[in-house]
């Protein structure tokens, strides 16, 4: 018996921890019988089908999520056309919470694992390998009734669902590092715990009632494998990593004490639970060692109450400011558009409030109505309409129209280009000063893109600078161009030692390169004094009395932002003709 576990990831650099965990939990006796195949949603279904066929498996397990369901749903009907005798089982949240619907719509699916998969899969693999257990005795699965399984067919209910598998003791979960594919050049996802203490109504974690954490000593041993292997990025999949202070401190103390200078670790945190001890270790860590993500979602108290969240924004603001001021931890903040009691203008307030903190990244997401979540039961009372296919994003509600959601989508697109890319880190704070607030700036920029057809193409990186300068000329006036040209030039060379010189760069002959790793540029304004991240007053960008040379060192980049290290070189006289 040969089993193939299939993961279809969003990107090549991503990995799927579920399939590795299933294989590890099945035990050494099935190690050679279970193979793992990882693909991406960018691959054509027929290419994946050809690859699966080449494996000739007897049993296929597919991990299903909202981001890969479109690809998986095209793959499923064709598997038995090329492998008539194969058994197809599905798992993961997109399958588990739509199990009956999927079995009705896809007759070639043998069954679905409806909860945590490790115990269910280990029993299934033994069933196929040894015939050791009847399906109706395997916990946590849903399958069709047949004459040979779960009694005769029942016209009233053609499916048979077994009781849920018991929640797994996290300390019994084997570490899958022995698999040769686990450390391939990808982002590694790791669980030190499952469950969440909060009950946010839009989140599937609200369904699971218990928080289970691994023993810190086990976590340390497993993390050492990543450190010894110089894994570049490990993302903790824990929904609220700091739900227990002693657990978070044990992990962070170990990572800081055994830092290899290469590996980075990403955590999702609840801001209200960040303690002074946690803040202390975060701000003392090696720059770049830690990345943190905080789900702010909204700053509207009525909205947060409606989705079972309670966030003290004043506390969050103070905590984030302290972390950003230190500059050694990458800070990612999240917002969700389309939540109850938040119309377009109130969302604009939430955006401006969170953007004012100037995190390294601000994700503008959209409410998703996931199967099995509490908010799914409230869609009628909230007047919510949403996509009938993944990712089930909101289209409108009684508070926000489809037109406004579409406009926010365009704002999200320019936010991704001009903020989250980190490529315009010094020009955007200055540009914001010409608008009532940050939201209105991105709103106008999105409208400018739409009006000029720039969303219809994918502008090159340098073209995005040119478009921004066009926007600046239109909304700030031609008199602002000299200053913004220098800011844009500074941002260009901060990220990249370009071979070709941008057309907007002032003083065409001033730039010079010492070697392939260093660039020197002349500036007539102190553009380097703009604080890219974290709250900080804007400096006076009036022309200097003398030109300043700035050396950009690309061999010594900021480990948090990726920007080149800069050095101000000695002053030299400036001619009034170039100011």
PESUL-V768709 format. One record per run of one state. SS is the DSSP state (hx for helix, st for strand, lp for the rest). FROM is the first residue (numbers start at 1). TO is the last residue. Records with the same first field share a line. If there is no record, write none. Layout:
SS: FROM-TO + FROM-TO
This chain:
lp: 1-2 + 10-16 + 27-27 + 31-33 + 41-44 + 56-58 + 64-68 + 83-86 + 92-92 + 97-98 + 106-110 + 114-116 + 131-134 + 138-140 + 145-145 + 147-148 + 150-158 + 162-169 + 173-175 + 179-187 + 191-192 + 195-203 + 207-211 + 214-215 + 229-232 + 237-240 + 244-244 + 258-263 + 270-270 + 274-275 + 285-289 + 298-300 + 307-312 + 327-329 + 338-343 + 356-360 + 367-367 + 369-373 + 383-384 + 387-392 + 397-401 + 421-426 + 433-437 + 452-453 + 457-460 + 477-477 + 496-511 + 516-517 + 524-526 + 530-545 + 558-563 + 569-571 + 574-575 + 579-579
st: 3-9 + 34-40 + 59-63 + 87-91 + 111-113 + 141-144 + 146-146 + 149-149 + 159-161 + 188-190 + 193-194 + 212-213 + 233-236 + 264-269 + 290-297 + 330-337 + 361-366 + 368-368 + 385-386 + 393-396 + 512-515 + 518-523 + 546-557 + 564-568 + 572-573
hx: 17-26 + 28-30 + 45-55 + 69-82 + 93-96 + 99-105 + 117-130 + 135-137 + 170-172 + 176-178 + 204-206 + 216-228 + 241-243 + 245-257 + 271-273 + 276-284 + 301-306 + 313-326 + 344-355 + 374-382 + 402-420 + 427-432 + 438-451 + 454-456 + 461-476 + 478-495 + 527-529 + 576-578
